[in-house]
C-alpha cells in the first residue's frame, strides 16, 4: 500500500465525463431524487456569488426522463390474443437459459420486435416444475421476467404484459405489448 492510497483526489474532466456517461441511465430505487452537489471546480472555489451557483444539469435531466408506466390489458384484448383473432407477431423461448443469458436475450428480442413493428409478442419462461424442497431454485425465470419487464430499461419497449392463455403456455408464458417506436420526424428548413 502506498502512502497516498488512503487520501481522496479530485476527478479529472475526462473522469467526470465518463462517470456522467455511466450514471445517466441509473434510476433511484424507490427513493426521491437527492440532488448531488456539483463537483468543485477552480472557478467556483474562487468566487461564491449566488448568481453563479447553479443546480447540476444531471438532476434536471434525470427528473425529465421518467420511464413511462405499464398499462394492464383489458379483458377483450386478452380474449382476442387467446383466441388468435389478435395475432402474436413474434415469440421467444427462454427455457434452459441462465438469468444473465435470459435477461440479455429478452432485451435484445424486445428491441428487435419493436424495430420490426411488432404489436404483441409471447415470452415463454416455463412454469418451473415443482421443487422437492424449499432450498431449490425452480421457476427462477417465471418469477424474474415480470420483474425485469417493470424495470426502466425495458419500459421503452414494453407497454404492458399479462399471463398467457393456457393455449399459449398459461402461467409459463407472458403476452407482452410492444411500445411503438417514436417516429423521428425531421423538418427541413
C-alpha positions as CSV (number, residue, x, y, z in Angstrom):
1,X,0.0,0.0,0.0
2,X,1.4,3.4,-1.0
3,X,1.3,6.5,1.2
4,X,-1.2,8.3,-1.0
5,X,-3.8,5.5,-1.3
6,X,-6.0,6.4,1.7
7,X,-6.4,10.0,0.5
8,X,-9.1,11.1,-1.9
9,X,-8.4,13.1,-5.0
10,X,-10.5,15.2,-7.4
11,X,-11.7,13.7,-10.6
12,X,-10.3,15.0,-13.9
13,X,-12.7,16.4,-16.5
14,X,-12.4,13.2,-18.5
15,X,-13.2,11.0,-15.5
16,X,-16.3,13.2,-14.7
17,X,-17.4,12.9,-18.3
18,X,-17.0,9.1,-18.2
19,X,-18.8,8.9,-14.8
20,X,-21.7,11.0,-16.2
21,X,-22.0,8.7,-19.2
22,X,-22.4,5.6,-16.9
23,X,-24.7,7.2,-14.3
24,X,-27.0,8.7,-16.9
25,X,-29.1,5.5,-17.1
26,X,-29.3,4.9,-13.4
27,X,-32.6,5.4,-11.7
28,X,-33.1,5.6,-7.9
29,X,-34.8,2.6,-6.2
30,X,-38.0,3.9,-4.6
31,X,-36.5,7.0,-3.1
32,X,-36.9,10.6,-4.0
33,X,-34.2,12.3,-6.0
34,X,-31.5,13.7,-3.8
35,X,-29.7,16.4,-5.7
36,X,-26.0,15.8,-5.7
37,X,-23.6,18.7,-5.0
38,X,-21.8,19.8,-8.2
39,X,-18.2,18.9,-8.3
40,X,-16.0,21.7,-7.1
41,X,-14.1,23.5,-9.8
42,X,-11.3,26.0,-9.7
43,X,-13.7,28.9,-10.8
44,X,-16.3,28.1,-8.2
45,X,-13.8,27.9,-5.3
46,X,-12.6,31.5,-6.1
47,X,-16.0,33.2,-6.2
48,X,-19.1,32.0,-4.5
49,X,-21.7,34.6,-5.6
50,X,-25.3,33.4,-5.6
51,X,-25.7,34.3,-9.3
52,X,-23.0,31.8,-10.3
53,X,-24.3,28.8,-8.3
54,X,-26.5,26.6,-10.5
55,X,-28.0,23.2,-9.7
56,X,-26.3,20.3,-11.6
57,X,-27.7,19.7,-15.0
58,X,-27.8,15.9,-14.3
59,X,-30.6,16.3,-11.7
60,X,-32.9,18.2,-14.1
61,X,-32.3,15.7,-16.8
62,X,-33.0,12.7,-14.5
63,X,-36.3,14.2,-13.5
64,X,-37.3,14.8,-17.1
65,X,-36.5,11.2,-18.2
66,X,-39.0,9.2,-16.2
67,X,-39.9,5.8,-17.6
68,X,-43.5,5.5,-18.9
69,X,-45.9,3.4,-16.8
70,X,-47.2,0.0,-17.6
71,X,-50.8,-0.5,-18.7
72,X,-52.8,-3.6,-17.9
73,X,-54.5,-5.4,-20.8
74,X,-58.3,-5.1,-20.9
75,X,-60.4,-8.3,-20.9
76,X,-61.3,-8.1,-24.5
77,X,-57.8,-7.7,-25.7
78,X,-56.7,-10.7,-23.7
79,X,-59.6,-12.7,-25.2
80,X,-58.6,-11.7,-28.7
81,X,-55.0,-12.8,-28.0
82,X,-56.1,-16.2,-26.6
83,X,-58.5,-16.9,-29.5
84,X,-56.0,-15.9,-32.1
85,X,-58.0,-13.0,-33.5
86,X,-55.2,-10.6,-32.4
87,X,-52.0,-12.1,-33.7
88,X,-48.8,-12.6,-31.8
89,X,-46.1,-11.2,-34.0
90,X,-43.1,-12.9,-32.5
91,X,-42.1,-15.3,-29.7
92,X,-39.1,-16.1,-27.6
93,X,-38.5,-19.2,-25.5
94,X,-36.2,-18.6,-22.5
95,X,-36.1,-22.3,-21.4
96,X,-32.7,-23.6,-20.3
97,X,-31.0,-20.2,-20.1
98,X,-29.3,-18.7,-17.1
99,X,-30.7,-15.4,-15.7
100,X,-28.0,-13.3,-17.3
101,X,-28.4,-15.0,-20.7
102,X,-32.2,-14.7,-20.5
103,X,-32.0,-11.0,-19.5
104,X,-29.8,-10.2,-22.4
105,X,-31.8,-12.3,-24.8
106,X,-35.1,-10.7,-23.7
107,X,-33.8,-7.2,-24.0
108,X,-32.4,-7.9,-27.5
109,X,-35.6,-9.6,-28.5
110,X,-37.8,-6.7,-27.4
111,X,-35.6,-4.2,-29.2
112,X,-35.8,-6.3,-32.4
113,X,-39.5,-6.8,-32.1
114,X,-40.0,-3.0,-31.7
115,X,-37.9,-2.2,-34.7
116,X,-39.9,-4.7,-36.8
117,X,-43.1,-3.0,-35.8
118,X,-44.5,-5.9,-33.6
119,X,-47.5,-5.2,-31.5
120,X,-47.7,-8.3,-29.3
121,X,-45.1,-10.9,-28.6
122,X,-45.1,-14.1,-26.5
123,X,-42.3,-14.6,-23.9
124,X,-42.1,-18.2,-22.8
125,X,-40.5,-18.6,-19.4
126,X,-41.6,-22.1,-18.4
127,X,-43.5,-22.9,-15.3
128,X,-40.5,-24.1,-13.3
129,X,-41.6,-27.6,-12.2
130,X,-42.4,-28.3,-8.6
131,X,-39.3,-28.3,-6.4
132,X,-38.8,-31.2,-4.0
133,X,-37.6,-29.0,-1.1
134,X,-37.7,-25.4,-0.1
135,X,-34.0,-24.8,-0.9
136,X,-34.1,-25.4,-4.7
137,X,-34.4,-22.6,-7.2
138,X,-37.1,-23.7,-9.6
139,X,-39.0,-21.3,-11.8
140,X,-36.5,-18.5,-11.5
141,X,-37.3,-17.1,-14.9
142,X,-41.0,-17.3,-14.2
143,X,-40.5,-15.1,-11.2
144,X,-37.8,-12.8,-12.7
145,X,-39.1,-11.9,-16.2
146,X,-42.1,-10.0,-14.9
147,X,-39.8,-8.1,-12.6
148,X,-37.4,-7.3,-15.5
149,X,-40.3,-6.0,-17.6
150,X,-41.1,-3.5,-14.9
151,X,-37.5,-2.1,-15.0
152,X,-36.8,1.3,-16.6
153,X,-34.5,-0.3,-19.2
154,X,-37.4,-2.3,-20.5
155,X,-40.1,0.4,-20.3
156,X,-39.0,1.9,-23.6
157,X,-40.1,-1.4,-25.3
158,X,-43.0,-2.6,-23.1
159,X,-46.5,-1.1,-22.8
160,X,-47.8,-3.9,-20.6
161,X,-47.8,-7.6,-20.0
162,X,-50.2,-10.3,-18.8
163,X,-50.1,-14.1,-18.2
164,X,-50.8,-16.0,-21.4
165,X,-53.8,-18.2,-22.0
166,X,-53.3,-21.9,-21.4
167,X,-53.2,-22.5,-25.2
168,X,-50.1,-20.3,-25.4
169,X,-48.4,-21.7,-22.3
170,X,-50.6,-20.4,-19.4
171,X,-48.6,-19.5,-16.3
172,X,-45.3,-20.3,-18.1
173,X,-45.7,-17.6,-20.7
174,X,-46.5,-13.9,-20.9
175,X,-48.2,-11.8,-23.5
176,X,-46.2,-8.6,-23.9
177,X,-47.5,-5.5,-25.7
178,X,-44.7,-3.7,-27.5
179,X,-44.4,0.1,-27.3
180,X,-44.5,1.8,-30.7
181,X,-41.2,3.4,-31.8
182,X,-41.3,7.2,-31.8
183,X,-41.2,8.4,-35.3
184,X,-38.1,10.5,-35.9
185,X,-39.6,13.3,-38.0
186,X,-37.1,15.9,-39.2
187,X,-38.2,19.2,-40.7
188,X,-36.1,20.6,-43.4
189,X,-35.7,24.3,-43.4
